[in-house]
Amino acid sequence: MTDEQLLGRITFNRNVMAGKPVIKGTRLTVDYILGLLAHGVTAAEIFEEYQGITPEDLHACLLFATKSLKNSSFMPLTAENP
């Protein structure tokens, strides 16, 4: 799938989930899905819990986050001493 096709799976509407980006046709926000993955929930567990979510939907969330962060600066929560 192309980036454009994947990103087409993510949508937003001011009246749905306070305008946060969601997987099209759901009320599952991108940040919610990324949070699940970050905390160790497997793709298989997500598919089991949320019927209709596909691998492409998860890929779309990851791509959306990647594109969103591409041109932003990020300050780590802790600084390492050299």
C-alpha positions as CSV (number, residue, x, y, z in Angstrom):
1,M,0.0,0.0,0.0
2,T,1.2,3.5,-0.7
3,D,1.5,6.2,1.9
4,E,-1.5,8.0,0.5
5,Q,-3.6,4.8,0.7
6,L,-2.6,4.1,4.2
7,L,-3.1,7.7,5.4
8,G,-6.6,7.5,3.8
9,R,-7.5,5.1,6.6
10,I,-7.0,7.9,9.1
11,T,-9.6,10.6,9.4
12,F,-10.9,13.3,11.7
13,N,-14.1,15.1,12.4
14,R,-14.5,17.8,15.0
15,N,-17.6,16.0,16.3
16,V,-15.9,12.6,16.8
17,M,-13.5,12.1,19.6
18,A,-12.9,15.8,20.0
19,G,-11.4,16.0,16.5
20,K,-8.6,13.6,17.2
21,P,-7.4,11.5,14.2
22,V,-9.2,8.1,14.2
23,I,-9.1,5.0,12.2
24,K,-11.8,5.6,9.5
25,G,-15.2,4.2,10.5
26,T,-14.3,3.8,14.2
27,R,-13.9,5.8,17.3
28,L,-10.4,4.4,17.9
29,T,-7.9,7.3,18.0
30,V,-4.4,7.0,16.6
31,D,-2.9,7.9,19.9
32,Y,-5.0,5.2,21.7
33,I,-3.8,2.5,19.3
34,L,-0.2,3.7,19.6
35,G,-0.5,3.7,23.3
36,L,-1.7,0.1,23.3
37,L,1.3,-0.9,21.1
38,A,3.7,1.0,23.3
39,H,2.5,-0.8,26.4
40,G,3.0,-4.2,24.8
41,V,-0.4,-5.1,23.5
42,T,0.1,-7.2,20.4
43,A,-1.5,-6.7,17.1
44,A,-3.3,-10.0,17.5
45,E,-4.8,-8.8,20.8
46,I,-5.9,-5.6,19.2
47,F,-7.6,-7.5,16.3
48,E,-9.3,-9.8,18.8
49,E,-10.6,-6.9,20.9
50,Y,-11.6,-4.6,18.1
51,Q,-13.3,-6.5,15.3
52,G,-12.8,-5.0,11.9
53,I,-9.4,-3.4,12.6
54,T,-6.9,-4.6,10.1
55,P,-3.1,-4.8,9.9
56,E,-3.3,-1.9,7.4
57,D,-5.1,0.2,10.0
58,L,-2.2,-0.4,12.5
59,H,0.3,0.5,9.7
60,A,-1.7,3.6,9.0
61,C,-1.4,4.7,12.7
62,L,2.3,4.2,12.6
63,L,2.7,6.1,9.4
64,F,0.5,8.9,10.6
65,A,2.7,9.2,13.8
66,T,5.9,9.1,11.7
67,K,4.7,11.8,9.4
68,S,3.4,13.9,12.3
69,L,6.8,13.8,14.0
70,K,9.0,14.2,11.0
71,N,9.4,18.0,11.2
72,S,9.0,18.5,14.9
73,S,11.6,18.7,17.5
74,F,11.4,16.4,20.4
75,M,12.8,16.9,23.9
76,P,13.5,13.6,25.7
77,L,12.0,13.3,29.1
78,T,15.5,12.6,30.6
79,A,18.8,14.0,29.5
80,E,21.8,11.7,29.4
81,N,25.1,12.9,30.7
82,P,28.0,12.3,28.2
